[in-house]
């Protein structure tokens, strides 16, 4: 969805050398198997958003630029406006735009516009998928978010895995 595709041949060439280790980071490195591609996740998000009648809020990690790119595409394909709820999301979105990883979209609006848009045109992304106190998702759940209030019939998508220790 963003950046260059995985280069299997590059890793095979590296493995044929006297390389001792590759150091990388993943919160799910100890989980057996592999993750589905972001394009598969994007297709699933599109299906959920397209069939939802009210507002849709997706809670995810702010640092997941590929997920933000997917949600921009979903907003465009479903005719919804995308609002980013949380400073870290706004910071990461700006960084993604500045580096060319995220495209410009007229569908991305300031969060304060979400409250007066028709419910079926709202797609919000919220911080707090791990239940962090004070995050956008927690404030939405408490009815205390300044930009948006949820109603019966709205849809919440938790787009994250629990980080060990945050159960």
Secondary structure, DSSP 8 states (H G I E B T S, - for coil): --S----HHHHHHHHTTT--------TTTTSSS----HHHHHHHHHHHHHH--S-EEEE--TT-HHHHHHHHHHHHHHT-EEEEESHHHHHHHHHHHHTTSS---TTEE-GGGGGGS-GGGEEEEES-TT--TTSHHHHHHTT--SS----TT-EEEE-S---TT--
